[in-house]
């Protein structure tokens, strides 16, 4: 696990202070945010550092292990492995064990 120091949660349900096997981390060039597939926690996280130096984390999608289309917490993944965003800010994730 990777320990995320001094994470201040911004939105959504509580986040643990650690990621579990993050893979395919992507830097969003538009915002400078990190998009993190938190693989073994079956979710996508957005992380940023504010100008004041505070780490902020936000749950983008995923609520529990599963296979379900949806927005935000309605979506379910099974080992998301890689994430990217396009020039319009649309985020795409490789949902490994759901083969999508």
N, CA, C and O atoms as CSV, one atom per row, in Angstrom:
chain,resi,resn,atom,element,x,y,z
A,1,UNK,N,N,0.832,-1.185,0.000
A,1,UNK,CA,C,0.000,0.000,0.000
A,1,UNK,C,C,0.875,1.248,0.000
A,1,UNK,O,O,1.984,1.246,0.534
A,2,UNK,N,N,0.366,2.295,-0.599
A,2,UNK,CA,C,1.035,3.588,-0.587
A,2,UNK,C,C,0.298,4.483,0.391
A,2,UNK,O,O,-0.914,4.665,0.276
A,3,UNK,N,N,0.999,5.026,1.325
A,3,UNK,CA,C,0.382,5.926,2.295
A,3,UNK,C,C,0.282,7.317,1.687
A,3,UNK,O,O,1.268,7.848,1.176
A,4,UNK,N,N,-0.906,7.905,1.742
A,4,UNK,CA,C,-1.135,9.253,1.228
A,4,UNK,C,C,-1.080,10.212,2.411
A,4,UNK,O,O,-2.014,10.242,3.212
A,5,UNK,N,N,0.000,11.005,2.545
A,5,UNK,CA,C,0.159,11.843,3.732
A,5,UNK,C,C,-0.813,13.008,3.761
A,5,UNK,O,O,-1.023,13.679,2.750
A,6,UNK,N,N,-1.397,13.243,4.910
A,6,UNK,CA,C,-2.222,14.423,5.153
A,6,UNK,C,C,-3.288,14.649,4.082
A,6,UNK,O,O,-3.428,15.762,3.575
A,7,UNK,N,N,-4.029,13.621,3.740
A,7,UNK,CA,C,-5.072,13.749,2.723
A,7,UNK,C,C,-6.295,14.406,3.339
A,7,UNK,O,O,-6.811,13.959,4.363
A,8,UNK,N,N,-6.746,15.464,2.705
A,8,UNK,CA,C,-7.965,16.131,3.121
A,8,UNK,C,C,-9.032,15.786,2.097
A,8,UNK,O,O,-8.921,16.148,0.925
A,9,UNK,N,N,-10.050,15.093,2.536
A,9,UNK,CA,C,-11.105,14.670,1.619
A,9,UNK,C,C,-11.927,15.863,1.175
A,9,UNK,O,O,-12.273,16.733,1.974
A,10,UNK,N,N,-12.237,15.889,-0.122
A,10,UNK,CA,C,-12.993,17.004,-0.642
A,10,UNK,C,C,-14.449,16.654,-0.894
A,10,UNK,O,O,-15.335,17.411,-0.498
A,11,UNK,N,N,-14.718,15.530,-1.542
A,11,UNK,CA,C,-16.079,15.155,-1.901
A,11,UNK,C,C,-16.282,13.667,-1.672
A,11,UNK,O,O,-15.322,12.918,-1.489
A,12,UNK,N,N,-17.536,13.250,-1.685
A,12,UNK,CA,C,-17.873,11.834,-1.702
A,12,UNK,C,C,-17.706,11.150,-0.365
A,12,UNK,O,O,-17.445,11.789,0.654
A,13,UNK,N,N,-17.864,9.817,-0.389
A,13,UNK,CA,C,-17.751,9.036,0.842
A,13,UNK,C,C,-16.315,9.020,1.352
A,13,UNK,O,O,-15.388,9.354,0.613
A,14,UNK,N,N,-16.130,8.637,2.603
A,14,UNK,CA,C,-14.787,8.627,3.178
A,14,UNK,C,C,-13.810,7.782,2.370
A,14,UNK,O,O,-14.156,6.716,1.862
A,15,UNK,N,N,-12.589,8.280,2.263
A,15,UNK,CA,C,-11.525,7.563,1.564
A,15,UNK,C,C,-10.531,7.050,2.590
A,15,UNK,O,O,-10.222,7.753,3.552
A,16,UNK,N,N,-10.019,5.824,2.402
A,16,UNK,CA,C,-8.958,5.374,3.304
A,16,UNK,C,C,-7.696,6.166,3.012
A,16,UNK,O,O,-7.567,6.758,1.940
A,17,UNK,N,N,-6.770,6.181,3.950
A,17,UNK,CA,C,-5.544,6.949,3.759
A,17,UNK,C,C,-4.530,6.216,2.901
A,17,UNK,O,O,-3.423,6.716,2.696
A,18,UNK,N,N,-4.881,5.050,2.397
A,18,UNK,CA,C,-3.939,4.325,1.549
A,18,UNK,C,C,-4.614,3.843,0.279
A,18,UNK,O,O,-5.817,3.586,0.241
A,19,UNK,N,N,-3.804,3.731,-0.753
A,19,UNK,CA,C,-4.249,3.150,-2.020
A,19,UNK,C,C,-3.808,1.696,-2.023
A,19,UNK,O,O,-2.815,1.342,-1.388
A,20,UNK,N,N,-4.541,0.858,-2.735
A,20,UNK,CA,C,-4.221,-0.550,-2.781
A,20,UNK,C,C,-3.926,-0.950,-4.225
A,20,UNK,O,O,-4.840,-1.105,-5.036
A,21,UNK,N,N,-2.658,-1.113,-4.531
A,21,UNK,CA,C,-2.148,-1.459,-5.864
A,21,UNK,C,C,-2.603,-0.483,-6.947
A,21,UNK,O,O,-3.284,-0.889,-7.889
A,22,UNK,N,N,-2.243,0.794,-6.831
A,22,UNK,CA,C,-2.574,1.728,-7.912
A,22,UNK,C,C,-1.732,1.419,-9.148
A,22,UNK,O,O,-0.538,1.141,-9.036
A,23,UNK,N,N,-2.341,1.466,-10.302
A,23,UNK,CA,C,-1.667,1.222,-11.587
A,23,UNK,C,C,-2.084,2.306,-12.569
A,23,UNK,O,O,-3.130,2.931,-12.395
A,24,UNK,N,N,-1.288,2.532,-13.583
A,24,UNK,CA,C,-1.660,3.389,-14.696
A,24,UNK,C,C,-2.100,4.787,-14.291
A,24,UNK,O,O,-3.095,5.299,-14.805
A,25,UNK,N,N,-1.364,5.408,-13.373
A,25,UNK,CA,C,-1.686,6.765,-12.927
A,25,UNK,C,C,-1.496,7.728,-14.095
A,25,UNK,O,O,-0.530,7.620,-14.850
A,26,UNK,N,N,-2.424,8.666,-14.235
A,26,UNK,CA,C,-2.428,9.596,-15.360
A,26,UNK,C,C,-2.461,11.026,-14.837
A,26,UNK,O,O,-3.213,11.332,-13.912
A,27,UNK,N,N,-1.646,11.905,-15.427
A,27,UNK,CA,C,-1.678,13.321,-15.088
A,27,UNK,C,C,-2.569,14.027,-16.097
A,27,UNK,O,O,-2.285,14.018,-17.295
A,28,UNK,N,N,-3.639,14.635,-15.618
A,28,UNK,CA,C,-4.558,15.388,-16.466
A,28,UNK,C,C,-3.888,16.716,-16.815
A,28,UNK,O,O,-3.716,17.572,-15.947
A,29,UNK,N,N,-3.511,16.888,-18.080
A,29,UNK,CA,C,-2.795,18.092,-18.502
A,29,UNK,C,C,-3.635,19.358,-18.354
A,29,UNK,O,O,-3.093,20.448,-18.175
A,30,UNK,N,N,-4.948,19.213,-18.428
A,30,UNK,CA,C,-5.823,20.386,-18.304
A,30,UNK,C,C,-5.813,20.944,-16.885
A,30,UNK,O,O,-5.792,22.161,-16.700
A,31,UNK,N,N,-5.829,20.075,-15.889
A,31,UNK,CA,C,-5.961,20.518,-14.503
A,31,UNK,C,C,-4.713,20.290,-13.652
A,31,UNK,O,O,-4.551,20.917,-12.605
A,32,UNK,N,N,-3.837,19.397,-14.098
A,32,UNK,CA,C,-2.685,19.014,-13.293
A,32,UNK,C,C,-3.012,17.967,-12.242
A,32,UNK,O,O,-2.140,17.572,-11.468
A,33,UNK,N,N,-4.271,17.508,-12.205
A,33,UNK,CA,C,-4.688,16.492,-11.242
A,33,UNK,C,C,-4.121,15.132,-11.602
A,33,UNK,O,O,-3.844,14.850,-12.768
A,34,UNK,N,N,-3.951,14.292,-10.594
A,34,UNK,CA,C,-3.613,12.892,-10.814
A,34,UNK,C,C,-4.905,12.092,-10.856
A,34,UNK,O,O,-5.755,12.239,-9.978
A,35,UNK,N,N,-5.056,11.255,-11.860
A,35,UNK,CA,C,-6.170,10.316,-11.942
A,35,UNK,C,C,-5.590,8.954,-11.606
A,35,UNK,O,O,-4.673,8.479,-12.276
A,36,UNK,N,N,-6.124,8.332,-10.573
A,36,UNK,CA,C,-5.514,7.116,-10.024
A,36,UNK,C,C,-6.509,5.969,-10.017
A,36,UNK,O,O,-7.523,6.036,-9.322
A,37,UNK,N,N,-6.232,4.907,-10.787
A,37,UNK,CA,C,-7.035,3.698,-10.624
A,37,UNK,C,C,-6.548,2.964,-9.370
A,37,UNK,O,O,-5.456,2.397,-9.357
A,38,UNK,N,N,-7.351,2.983,-8.348
A,38,UNK,CA,C,-7.047,2.328,-7.070
A,38,UNK,C,C,-7.489,0.875,-7.223
A,38,UNK,O,O,-8.551,0.478,-6.744
A,39,UNK,N,N,-6.662,0.104,-7.892
A,39,UNK,CA,C,-7.026,-1.194,-8.453
A,39,UNK,C,C,-7.699,-2.137,-7.462
A,39,UNK,O,O,-8.816,-2.590,-7.715
A,40,UNK,N,N,-7.055,-2.441,-6.353
A,40,UNK,CA,C,-7.624,-3.437,-5.437
A,40,UNK,C,C,-8.742,-2.880,-4.555
A,40,UNK,O,O,-9.387,-3.635,-3.828
A,41,UNK,N,N,-8.979,-1.564,-4.611
A,41,UNK,CA,C,-10.144,-0.982,-3.940
A,41,UNK,C,C,-11.285,-0.760,-4.932
A,41,UNK,O,O,-12.354,-0.285,-4.549
A,42,UNK,N,N,-11.066,-1.100,-6.207
A,42,UNK,CA,C,-12.108,-1.095,-7.246
A,42,UNK,C,C,-12.736,0.281,-7.450
A,42,UNK,O,O,-13.958,0.415,-7.503
A,43,UNK,N,N,-11.881,1.305,-7.565
A,43,UNK,CA,C,-12.406,2.659,-7.728
A,43,UNK,C,C,-11.381,3.560,-8.413
A,43,UNK,O,O,-10.218,3.193,-8.576
A,44,UNK,N,N,-11.841,4.751,-8.811
A,44,UNK,CA,C,-10.988,5.760,-9.424
A,44,UNK,C,C,-10.939,6.972,-8.501
A,44,UNK,O,O,-11.966,7.416,-7.989
A,45,UNK,N,N,-9.741,7.498,-8.297
A,45,UNK,CA,C,-9.514,8.616,-7.391
A,45,UNK,C,C,-8.896,9.771,-8.176
A,45,UNK,O,O,-8.076,9.553,-9.068
A,46,UNK,N,N,-9.295,11.006,-7.839
A,46,UNK,CA,C,-8.626,12.201,-8.352
A,46,UNK,C,C,-7.894,12.819,-7.168
A,46,UNK,O,O,-8.475,13.006,-6.100
A,47,UNK,N,N,-6.614,13.137,-7.363
A,47,UNK,CA,C,-5.822,13.737,-6.293
A,47,UNK,C,C,-5.155,15.005,-6.808
A,47,UNK,O,O,-4.776,15.107,-7.975
A,48,UNK,N,N,-5.026,15.967,-5.900
A,48,UNK,CA,C,-4.376,17.226,-6.269
A,48,UNK,C,C,-3.715,17.824,-5.043
A,48,UNK,O,O,-4.021,17.458,-3.908
A,49,UNK,N,N,-2.813,18.740,-5.291
A,49,UNK,CA,C,-2.199,19.507,-4.223
A,49,UNK,C,C,-2.622,20.954,-4.436
A,49,UNK,O,O,-2.433,21.507,-5.519
A,50,UNK,N,N,-3.190,21.563,-3.410
A,50,UNK,CA,C,-3.636,22.949,-3.515
A,50,UNK,C,C,-2.431,23.881,-3.498
A,50,UNK,O,O,-1.333,23.463,-3.133
A,51,UNK,N,N,-2.623,25.139,-3.889
A,51,UNK,CA,C,-1.510,26.102,-3.804
A,51,UNK,C,C,-0.954,26.244,-2.384
A,51,UNK,O,O,0.192,26.654,-2.197
A,52,UNK,N,N,-1.779,25.899,-1.382
A,52,UNK,CA,C,-1.326,25.957,0.006
A,52,UNK,C,C,-0.551,24.708,0.418
A,52,UNK,O,O,-0.068,24.622,1.547
A,53,UNK,N,N,-0.432,23.740,-0.493
A,53,UNK,CA,C,0.315,22.523,-0.197
A,53,UNK,C,C,-0.496,21.436,0.477
A,53,UNK,O,O,0.077,20.499,1.033
A,54,UNK,N,N,-1.828,21.537,0.442
A,54,UNK,CA,C,-2.698,20.530,1.055
A,54,UNK,C,C,-3.076,19.495,0.002
A,54,UNK,O,O,-3.491,19.850,-1.102
A,55,UNK,N,N,-2.932,18.206,0.344
A,55,UNK,CA,C,-3.353,17.127,-0.542
A,55,UNK,C,C,-4.868,16.989,-0.449
A,55,UNK,O,O,-5.428,16.940,0.647
A,56,UNK,N,N,-5.525,16.925,-1.597
A,56,UNK,CA,C,-6.979,16.710,-1.629
A,56,UNK,C,C,-7.245,15.465,-2.469
A,56,UNK,O,O,-6.598,15.247,-3.494
A,57,UNK,N,N,-8.195,14.655,-2.030
A,57,UNK,CA,C,-8.556,13.445,-2.755
A,57,UNK,C,C,-10.062,13.414,-2.938
A,57,UNK,O,O,-10.820,13.844,-2.070
A,58,UNK,N,N,-10.478,12.896,-4.084
A,58,UNK,CA,C,-11.892,12.839,-4.431
A,58,UNK,C,C,-12.179,11.496,-5.092
A,58,UNK,O,O,-11.437,11.060,-5.973
A,59,UNK,N,N,-13.234,10.856,-4.674
A,59,UNK,CA,C,-13.679,9.632,-5.323
A,59,UNK,C,C,-14.356,10.010,-6.633
A,59,UNK,O,O,-15.362,10.720,-6.632
A,60,UNK,N,N,-13.808,9.539,-7.750
A,60,UNK,CA,C,-14.406,9.819,-9.048
A,60,UNK,C,C,-15.494,8.816,-9.381
A,60,UNK,O,O,-16.584,9.193,-9.811
A,61,UNK,N,N,-15.201,7.549,-9.184
A,61,UNK,CA,C,-16.155,6.496,-9.533
A,61,UNK,C,C,-15.771,5.217,-8.825
A,61,UNK,O,O,-14.617,5.003,-8.454
A,62,UNK,N,N,-16.776,4.373,-8.648
A,62,UNK,CA,C,-16.568,3.091,-7.995
A,62,UNK,C,C,-17.062,3.144,-6.567
A,62,UNK,O,O,-16.775,4.076,-5.816
A,63,UNK,N,N,-17.801,2.134,-6.218
A,63,UNK,CA,C,-18.331,2.085,-4.861
A,63,UNK,C,C,-17.954,0.779,-4.185
A,63,UNK,O,O,-17.651,0.741,-2.992
A,64,UNK,N,N,-17.978,-0.266,-4.951
A,64,UNK,CA,C,-17.585,-1.589,-4.467
A,64,UNK,C,C,-17.298,-2.440,-5.696
A,64,UNK,O,O,-17.631,-2.058,-6.817
A,65,UNK,N,N,-16.685,-3.583,-5.482
A,65,UNK,CA,C,-16.355,-4.469,-6.596
A,65,UNK,C,C,-17.625,-4.908,-7.302
A,65,UNK,O,O,-18.602,-5.293,-6.660
A,66,UNK,N,N,-17.606,-4.848,-8.623
A,66,UNK,CA,C,-18.768,-5.260,-9.398
A,66,UNK,C,C,-18.617,-4.884,-10.858
A,66,UNK,O,O,-17.525,-4.563,-11.327
A,67,UNK,N,N,-19.719,-4.928,-11.557
A,67,UNK,CA,C,-19.737,-4.587,-12.980
A,67,UNK,C,C,-21.030,-3.826,-13.247
A,67,UNK,O,O,-22.076,-4.427,-13.492
A,68,UNK,N,N,-20.948,-2.503,-13.197
A,68,UNK,CA,C,-22.145,-1.702,-13.369
A,68,UNK,C,C,-21.772,-0.357,-13.987
A,68,UNK,O,O,-20.871,0.327,-13.503
A,69,UNK,N,N,-22.466,0.013,-15.053
A,69,UNK,CA,C,-22.302,1.327,-15.644
A,69,UNK,C,C,-22.967,2.351,-14.745
A,69,UNK,O,O,-23.940,2.032,-14.062
A,70,UNK,N,N,-22.472,3.553,-14.732
A,70,UNK,CA,C,-23.104,4.604,-13.952
A,70,UNK,C,C,-22.152,5.742,-13.691
A,70,UNK,O,O,-20.964,5.664,-14.005
A,71,UNK,N,N,-22.681,6.794,-13.115
A,71,UNK,CA,C,-21.878,7.956,-12.774
A,71,UNK,C,C,-21.460,7.881,-11.311
A,71,UNK,O,O,-22.184,7.373,-10.455
A,72,UNK,N,N,-20.286,8.396,-11.062
A,72,UNK,CA,C,-19.773,8.527,-9.703
A,72,UNK,C,C,-19.882,7.222,-8.919
A,72,UNK,O,O,-19.363,6.194,-9.355
A,73,UNK,N,N,-20.552,7.254,-7.766
A,73,UNK,CA,C,-20.627,6.079,-6.898
A,73,UNK,C,C,-21.526,4.975,-7.438
A,73,UNK,O,O,-21.525,3.869,-6.896
A,74,UNK,N,N,-22.293,5.246,-8.489
A,74,UNK,CA,C,-23.131,4.198,-9.071
A,74,UNK,C,C,-22.295,3.202,-9.864
A,74,UNK,O,O,-22.663,2.032,-9.973
A,75,UNK,N,N,-21.181,3.652,-10.414
A,75,UNK,CA,C,-20.326,2.778,-11.219
A,75,UNK,C,C,-19.643,1.748,-10.331
A,75,UNK,O,O,-19.315,2.021,-9.176
A,76,UNK,N,N,-19.439,0.577,-10.881
A,76,UNK,CA,C,-18.694,-0.467,-10.180
A,76,UNK,C,C,-17.645,-1.035,-11.116
A,76,UNK,O,O,-17.904,-1.257,-12.299
A,77,UNK,N,N,-16.470,-1.265,-10.578
A,77,UNK,CA,C,-15.339,-1.807,-11.331
A,77,UNK,C,C,-14.873,-3.093,-10.668
A,77,UNK,O,O,-15.172,-3.376,-9.508
A,78,UNK,N,N,-14.136,-3.849,-11.447
A,78,UNK,CA,C,-13.439,-5.018,-10.912
A,78,UNK,C,C,-12.000,-4.919,-11.382
A,78,UNK,O,O,-11.661,-5.337,-12.489
A,79,UNK,N,N,-11.171,-4.366,-10.534
A,79,UNK,CA,C,-9.750,-4.141,-10.773
A,79,UNK,C,C,-9.484,-3.172,-11.932
A,79,UNK,O,O,-8.901,-3.568,-12.941
A,80,UNK,N,N,-9.905,-1.901,-11.798
A,80,UNK,CA,C,-9.540,-0.921,-12.820
A,80,UNK,C,C,-8.021,-0.778,-12.853
A,80,UNK,O,O,-7.387,-0.683,-11.802
A,81,UNK,N,N,-7.437,-0.763,-14.034
A,81,UNK,CA,C,-5.992,-0.855,-14.150
A,81,UNK,C,C,-5.333,0.384,-14.738
A,81,UNK,O,O,-4.174,0.663,-14.434
A,82,UNK,N,N,-6.038,1.122,-15.563
A,82,UNK,CA,C,-5.446,2.267,-16.236
A,82,UNK,C,C,-6.530,3.307,-16.457
A,82,UNK,O,O,-7.697,2.959,-16.633
A,83,UNK,N,N,-6.158,4.569,-16.449
A,83,UNK,CA,C,-7.139,5.639,-16.635
A,83,UNK,C,C,-6.493,6.763,-17.451
A,83,UNK,O,O,-5.308,7.054,-17.291
A,84,UNK,N,N,-7.281,7.386,-18.323
A,84,UNK,CA,C,-6.841,8.544,-19.102
A,84,UNK,C,C,-8.004,9.520,-19.208
A,84,UNK,O,O,-9.148,9.170,-18.918
A,85,UNK,N,N,-7.709,10.734,-19.621
A,85,UNK,CA,C,-8.775,11.684,-19.938
A,85,UNK,C,C,-8.435,12.345,-21.268
A,85,UNK,O,O,-7.268,12.462,-21.643
A,86,UNK,N,N,-9.476,12.773,-21.969
A,86,UNK,CA,C,-9.234,13.429,-23.253
A,86,UNK,C,C,-9.234,14.948,-23.084
A,86,UNK,O,O,-9.330,15.451,-21.964
A,87,UNK,N,N,-9.128,15.670,-24.188
A,87,UNK,CA,C,-9.030,17.132,-24.135
A,87,UNK,C,C,-10.308,17.789,-23.634
A,87,UNK,O,O,-10.291,18.964,-23.267
A,88,UNK,N,N,-11.407,17.060,-23.612
A,88,UNK,CA,C,-12.677,17.590,-23.104
A,88,UNK,C,C,-12.907,17.222,-21.639
A,88,UNK,O,O,-13.929,17.589,-21.060
A,89,UNK,N,N,-11.959,16.499,-21.039
A,89,UNK,CA,C,-12.084,16.116,-19.639
A,89,UNK,C,C,-12.859,14.830,-19.408
A,89,UNK,O,O,-13.141,14.478,-18.262
A,90,UNK,N,N,-13.209,14.122,-20.481
A,90,UNK,CA,C,-13.898,12.840,-20.337
A,90,UNK,C,C,-12.875,11.791,-19.909
A,90,UNK,O,O,-11.805,11.670,-20.505
A,91,UNK,N,N,-13.216,11.043,-18.879
A,91,UNK,CA,C,-12.299,10.061,-18.302
A,91,UNK,C,C,-12.671,8.661,-18.764
A,91,UNK,O,O,-13.842,8.281,-18.760
A,92,UNK,N,N,-11.655,7.898,-19.163
A,92,UNK,CA,C,-11.825,6.517,-19.604
A,92,UNK,C,C,-10.985,5.624,-18.705
A,92,UNK,O,O,-9.849,5.965,-18.378
A,93,UNK,N,N,-11.536,4.481,-18.303
A,93,UNK,CA,C,-10.816,3.550,-17.450
A,93,UNK,C,C,-10.843,2.152,-18.063
A,93,UNK,O,O,-11.849,1.733,-18.635
A,94,UNK,N,N,-9.736,1.443,-17.938
A,94,UNK,CA,C,-9.677,0.035,-18.327
A,94,UNK,C,C,-10.108,-0.778,-17.109
A,94,UNK,O,O,-9.430,-0.784,-16.082
A,95,UNK,N,N,-11.235,-1.459,-17.237
A,95,UNK,CA,C,-11.815,-2.244,-16.138
A,95,UNK,C,C,-11.410,-3.697,-16.370
A,95,UNK,O,O,-12.149,-4.463,-16.988
A,96,UNK,N,N,-10.252,-4.064,-15.879
A,96,UNK,CA,C,-9.554,-5.287,-16.244
A,96,UNK,C,C,-10.376,-6.563,-16.133
A,96,UNK,O,O,-10.571,-7.244,-17.140
A,97,UNK,N,N,-10.860,-6.906,-14.957
A,97,UNK,CA,C,-11.535,-8.194,-14.798
A,97,UNK,C,C,-12.958,-8.203,-15.333
A,97,UNK,O,O,-13.575,-9.265,-15.405
A,98,UNK,N,N,-13.491,-7.058,-15.705
A,98,UNK,CA,C,-14.785,-7.001,-16.379
A,98,UNK,C,C,-14.619,-6.967,-17.895
A,98,UNK,O,O,-15.602,-6.924,-18.634
A,99,UNK,N,N,-13.355,-6.986,-18.357
A,99,UNK,CA,C,-13.041,-7.033,-19.783
A,99,UNK,C,C,-13.714,-5.892,-20.549
A,99,UNK,O,O,-14.303,-6.108,-21.609
A,100,UNK,N,N,-13.622,-4.688,-20.006
A,100,UNK,CA,C,-14.173,-3.529,-20.693
A,100,UNK,C,C,-13.322,-2.309,-20.441
A,100,UNK,O,O,-13.631,-1.227,-20.942
